[in-house]
Amino acid sequence: MHDIEITQLRRFITLVDAGSFIEAAQRLNITQQALSASIARMEEVAGVRFLDRKRGGRLSLTVFGRLLLARGRSQIMMAERMLGEIELLRDARGGSVTLGIGETMMGRHVATAIRRYHRQQPDVQIRLLEGYTEAMIEKLVTGEVDFVAGGPSHDPAHGIDLDYRHLFEIRDILAVRKNHPLAGARELALRDLAGFTWMMPAFRGDIYEAIQVAHMRAKLPPPKRVIRSDATAVGSWMCMDDDYILTVSPDMIAPMIELGALTVLDLSDTTLVRHACLITRRDHRLSPPAQRLMEEIIFEAERVYGQSLSGAGLSFPDPTNGRPV
């Protein structure tokens, strides 16, 4: 039995996207007979039907076709990246690396590592993607990024084929604008925050839960005024223009704190400790450019947080064991 080839996958996906053999054959610049034969060979190899042909030339995917479509897109993307790497290395341009950055690793230490890496490897093409760690892990699984700098995922499916290399721990903060009534206050208690609007990430339900639990322990009612937002830029402007209380990973707003636009409250009752780590796929060997960038991030994290991150025993355990992230 022969394997399904990349060319056959491309033709299959083009056919699905086009919706008909006529349109797909035109896009591929091949005959309809050649396209039909290619699909038939794939079905023969797999021993199943991927497409149902209906009257009027309409096509529909079988359950096997839907699986092939999802996996096929990922395989083609990985093949294109591999060929791109080969082309770049052939042309002596140094290759490329794509890094997914989660909310736990958006700080200056990562930026410093990337800048130093770029100075050392100026011909390597660097691509940075930013978002919640879970979204970045999805891109890692599909081959869109080489590795992820973030925190462990809550999704049990993500723990099966991934390695987590723990770097450091970081606690969320409560931040307000510089002329907020509570700015600069010392020894704050949770009751001092009553009456203010809280702003917190929409995606992170654990933050809202931590705030509720802290108020219950303090025998206080939970905040009634809550804005949940993942619009970082808009949310930052809102916090700088009004007396909101922002709870977030410090790396996400570090530039505004450093510039004095926001200030950190002296209170940690409601905040979570997050585990920063580097995440890779067990079934995928990092390219030399990606490996070098990972080493730079580890070096900078060790320099900033003052602990040795080299050696064995640093794989992050099961990310779903209930610990805060």
C-alpha positions as CSV (number, residue, x, y, z in Angstrom):
1,M,0.0,0.0,0.0
2,H,1.3,3.4,-0.9
3,D,1.0,6.5,1.3
4,I,-1.2,9.5,0.4
5,E,1.0,12.1,-1.3
6,I,1.1,15.8,-0.6
7,T,0.1,16.5,-4.2
8,Q,-3.0,14.4,-3.8
9,L,-3.8,16.2,-0.5
10,R,-3.5,19.6,-2.3
11,R,-5.8,18.4,-5.0
12,F,-8.3,17.1,-2.5
13,I,-8.4,20.3,-0.5
14,T,-8.7,22.4,-3.6
15,L,-11.6,20.3,-4.7
16,V,-13.4,20.7,-1.4
17,D,-12.7,24.5,-1.4
18,A,-13.9,24.8,-5.0
19,G,-17.0,22.7,-4.6
20,S,-16.8,21.0,-8.0
21,F,-14.4,19.1,-10.2
22,I,-14.7,21.7,-13.0
23,E,-13.7,24.6,-10.9
24,A,-11.0,22.7,-9.0
25,A,-9.4,21.4,-12.2
26,Q,-9.2,24.9,-13.5
27,R,-7.6,26.2,-10.3
28,L,-5.0,23.3,-10.4
29,N,-4.5,23.6,-14.2
30,I,-5.1,19.9,-14.7
31,T,-7.8,17.9,-16.5
32,Q,-11.0,16.8,-14.7
33,Q,-10.0,13.2,-15.5
34,A,-6.6,13.7,-13.8
35,L,-8.2,15.2,-10.7
36,S,-10.8,12.4,-10.5
37,A,-8.2,9.8,-10.9
38,S,-6.1,11.4,-8.1
39,I,-9.0,11.3,-5.7
40,A,-9.9,7.8,-6.7
41,R,-6.3,6.6,-5.9
42,M,-6.5,8.2,-2.5
43,E,-9.7,6.4,-1.7
44,E,-8.2,3.2,-3.0
45,V,-5.2,3.6,-0.8
46,A,-7.2,4.4,2.3
47,G,-10.0,1.8,1.6
48,V,-12.7,4.4,2.3
49,R,-14.7,7.0,0.4
50,F,-13.8,10.6,1.1
51,L,-16.5,12.2,-1.1
52,D,-20.1,11.5,-1.9
53,R,-21.0,12.6,-5.4
54,K,-24.5,13.9,-5.7
55,R,-26.7,14.9,-8.6
56,G,-25.8,18.1,-10.4
57,G,-22.1,17.6,-9.7
58,R,-22.5,18.5,-6.0
59,L,-20.0,17.1,-3.5
60,S,-20.3,16.3,0.2
61,L,-17.6,15.1,2.6
62,T,-18.0,11.7,4.3
63,V,-16.8,11.4,7.9
64,F,-13.5,10.1,6.6
65,G,-13.3,13.1,4.2
66,R,-13.8,15.6,7.1
67,L,-11.0,14.0,9.0
68,L,-8.7,14.0,5.9
69,L,-9.5,17.7,5.3
70,A,-8.6,18.7,8.9
71,R,-5.4,16.7,9.0
72,G,-4.5,17.4,5.4
73,R,-4.5,21.2,5.9
74,S,-2.1,20.7,8.8
75,Q,0.2,18.4,6.9
76,I,0.4,20.8,3.9
77,M,1.2,23.7,6.2
78,M,4.0,21.7,7.8
79,A,5.3,20.6,4.5
80,E,5.3,24.2,3.2
81,R,7.2,25.4,6.3
82,M,9.7,22.6,5.9
83,L,10.3,23.4,2.2
84,G,10.5,27.1,3.2
85,E,13.2,26.3,5.7
86,I,15.1,24.3,3.1
87,E,14.9,27.1,0.6
88,L,16.1,29.6,3.2
89,L,19.0,27.4,4.2
90,R,19.9,26.8,0.6
91,D,20.0,30.5,-0.1
92,A,22.2,31.0,3.0
93,R,19.6,33.3,4.6
94,G,19.6,31.5,7.9
95,G,16.1,29.9,8.1
96,S,13.2,31.1,10.2
97,V,11.5,30.7,13.6
98,T,7.9,31.3,14.6
99,L,7.2,31.8,18.4
100,G,3.8,31.8,20.0
101,I,3.8,34.1,23.1
102,G,1.2,33.5,25.8
103,E,0.0,36.0,28.4
104,T,2.4,34.7,31.1
105,M,5.5,35.4,29.0
106,M,4.8,38.9,27.5
107,G,7.4,40.6,29.6
108,R,10.6,42.4,28.8
109,H,12.8,39.4,29.5
110,V,11.3,37.7,26.4
111,A,11.7,40.8,24.3
112,T,15.3,41.1,25.5
113,A,16.1,37.5,24.5
114,I,14.6,38.0,21.1
115,R,16.5,41.2,20.5
116,R,19.8,39.5,21.5
117,Y,19.0,36.5,19.3
118,H,18.3,38.9,16.4
119,R,21.6,40.6,16.9
120,Q,23.4,37.2,16.8
121,Q,21.4,35.8,14.0
122,P,20.3,38.7,11.8
123,D,19.5,36.6,8.8
124,V,17.0,34.4,10.6
125,Q,13.4,35.4,9.8
126,I,11.5,35.9,13.1
127,R,7.7,35.7,13.4
128,L,6.0,36.4,16.7
129,L,2.4,35.5,17.5
130,E,0.7,36.7,20.7
131,G,-2.5,35.6,22.5
132,Y,-3.7,33.4,25.3
133,T,-1.6,30.3,25.8
134,E,-4.4,27.9,24.8
135,A,-4.7,29.6,21.4
136,M,-1.0,29.5,20.9
137,I,-0.9,25.8,21.8
138,E,-3.5,25.1,19.1
139,K,-1.1,26.7,16.6
140,L,1.7,24.6,18.0
141,V,-0.3,21.4,17.5
142,T,-1.1,22.4,13.9
143,G,2.5,23.3,13.1
144,E,1.9,27.1,12.8
145,V,4.5,27.9,15.5
146,D,7.8,26.2,16.5
147,F,7.3,26.5,20.2
148,V,5.2,28.4,22.8
149,A,6.4,30.7,25.6
150,G,3.4,30.8,28.0
151,G,1.7,28.9,30.8
152,P,0.4,25.3,31.0
153,S,-3.0,24.7,29.3
154,H,-6.2,23.6,31.2
155,D,-7.2,21.4,28.2
156,P,-6.5,17.7,29.0
157,A,-5.9,17.0,25.3
158,H,-3.0,19.4,25.3
159,G,-1.1,17.4,27.9
160,I,-0.7,14.2,25.8
161,D,1.8,15.2,23.1
162,L,3.4,18.3,24.6
163,D,6.4,18.9,26.9
164,Y,6.4,21.7,29.4
165,R,9.7,23.2,30.6
166,H,9.1,25.2,33.7
167,L,10.9,28.6,33.9
168,F,9.5,30.6,36.8
169,E,6.4,31.6,38.7
170,I,4.7,35.0,38.5
171,R,1.8,36.5,40.4
172,D,-1.1,38.4,38.8
173,I,-1.5,42.0,40.0
174,L,-4.1,44.6,40.7
175,A,-3.4,47.9,38.8
176,V,-5.1,51.3,38.6
177,R,-4.4,54.6,36.9
178,K,-1.9,56.9,38.6
179,N,-4.5,59.3,39.9
180,H,-6.9,56.6,41.2
181,P,-8.1,57.2,44.8
182,L,-6.3,54.0,45.9
183,A,-3.1,54.7,44.1
184,G,-0.2,54.8,46.5
185,A,-2.2,53.5,49.4
186,R,-0.5,51.0,51.7
187,E,-1.9,48.0,53.6
188,L,-5.1,47.9,51.5
189,A,-7.8,45.5,52.5
190,L,-10.3,43.9,50.1
191,R,-13.1,46.0,51.6
192,D,-11.3,49.2,50.4
193,L,-12.0,48.1,46.8
194,A,-15.8,48.0,47.2
195,G,-17.7,50.3,44.9
196,F,-15.0,50.3,42.1
197,T,-15.5,48.6,38.7
198,W,-13.3,45.6,38.2
199,M,-11.8,44.8,34.8
200,M,-10.5,41.3,34.1
201,P,-9.8,39.0,31.1
202,A,-12.9,37.5,29.5
203,F,-11.2,34.3,28.5
204,R,-9.7,33.6,32.0
205,G,-12.6,32.3,34.1
206,D,-10.1,31.4,36.9
207,I,-9.4,35.0,37.6
208,Y,-13.1,35.8,38.2
209,E,-13.4,32.7,40.4
210,A,-10.4,33.7,42.5
211,I,-11.9,37.2,43.1
212,Q,-15.2,35.6,44.2
213,V,-13.4,33.2,46.5
214,A,-11.4,36.0,48.1
215,H,-14.5,38.0,48.8
216,M,-16.2,35.0,50.3
217,R,-13.3,34.3,52.6
218,A,-13.3,38.0,53.7
219,K,-17.1,37.7,54.2
220,L,-17.7,40.4,51.6
221,P,-20.1,40.4,48.7
222,P,-18.4,39.9,45.3
223,P,-18.0,42.9,43.0
224,K,-21.1,43.9,41.2
225,R,-19.5,46.1,38.6
226,V,-17.4,43.9,36.4
227,I,-16.1,44.3,32.8
228,R,-14.6,41.3,31.2
229,S,-12.5,42.1,28.2
230,D,-9.8,40.6,26.0
231,A,-9.4,43.8,24.1
232,T,-6.1,44.7,25.6
233,A,-5.6,48.1,23.9
234,V,-9.2,49.3,24.5
235,G,-9.2,48.0,28.1
236,S,-5.9,49.7,28.8
237,W,-7.3,53.1,27.7
238,M,-10.4,52.5,29.8
239,C,-8.3,51.9,32.9
240,M,-6.2,54.9,32.3
241,D,-9.2,57.2,31.8
242,D,-11.4,55.9,34.7
243,D,-11.1,54.6,38.2
244,Y,-11.3,50.9,37.3
245,I,-9.4,48.1,39.0
246,L,-7.5,45.9,36.5
247,T,-6.5,42.4,37.4
248,V,-4.1,40.8,35.0
249,S,-0.7,39.1,34.4
250,P,1.9,41.9,35.0
251,D,3.7,41.1,31.7
252,M,0.6,42.2,29.8
253,I,0.7,45.8,31.1
254,A,4.4,46.1,32.0
255,P,5.1,49.0,29.6
256,M,2.2,51.1,31.0
257,I,3.5,50.5,34.6
258,E,7.0,51.4,33.6
259,L,5.9,54.6,31.9
260,G,3.8,55.5,35.0
261,A,0.4,55.4,33.3
262,L,-0.7,52.5,35.7
263,T,0.4,51.7,39.2
264,V,0.2,48.4,41.2
265,L,-2.0,48.2,44.3
266,D,-0.6,46.8,47.5
267,L,-3.0,43.9,47.7
268,S,-2.7,40.3,46.5
269,D,-5.7,38.6,48.1
270,T,-7.4,38.0,44.8
271,T,-4.5,37.3,42.5
272,L,-3.2,34.0,41.1
273,V,0.3,32.6,40.7
274,R,1.1,31.6,37.2
275,H,3.7,29.1,35.9
276,A,5.8,30.4,33.0
277,C,7.1,27.7,30.8
278,L,8.3,26.8,27.3
279,I,6.1,24.3,25.4
280,T,7.1,22.0,22.6
281,R,5.7,19.1,20.7
282,R,7.2,15.7,21.6
283,D,6.8,14.4,18.0
284,H,8.6,17.4,16.5
285,R,12.3,18.2,16.6
286,L,13.0,21.9,16.8
287,S,14.9,23.5,13.9
288,P,18.4,24.9,14.8
289,P,17.0,28.5,14.6
290,A,14.1,27.6,17.0
291,Q,16.4,25.7,19.3
292,R,18.8,28.7,19.6
293,L,15.9,31.1,20.3
294,M,14.6,28.8,23.1
295,E,18.1,28.8,24.6
296,E,18.2,32.6,24.6
297,I,14.8,32.8,26.4
298,I,15.9,30.2,29.0
299,F,19.2,32.2,29.6
300,E,17.3,35.5,30.0
301,A,14.8,34.0,32.4
302,E,17.6,32.5,34.5
303,R,19.3,35.9,34.5
304,V,16.2,37.8,35.5
305,Y,14.7,35.4,38.0
306,G,18.0,34.2,39.5
307,Q,17.6,30.4,39.3
308,S,19.2,27.7,37.2
309,L,16.9,26.4,34.5
310,S,19.3,24.1,32.8
311,G,19.6,20.3,33.3
312,A,17.1,17.5,33.6
313,G,13.9,17.3,35.6
314,L,12.4,20.5,34.2
315,S,9.5,19.1,32.2
316,F,6.3,20.5,33.5
317,P,4.0,17.8,34.9
318,D,0.3,17.2,33.9
319,P,-1.1,20.7,33.4
320,T,-4.6,19.6,34.5
321,N,-3.8,18.6,38.1
322,G,-5.6,21.5,39.6
323,R,-2.8,23.9,40.3
324,P,-3.3,27.6,39.5
325,V,-1.8,28.7,36.2
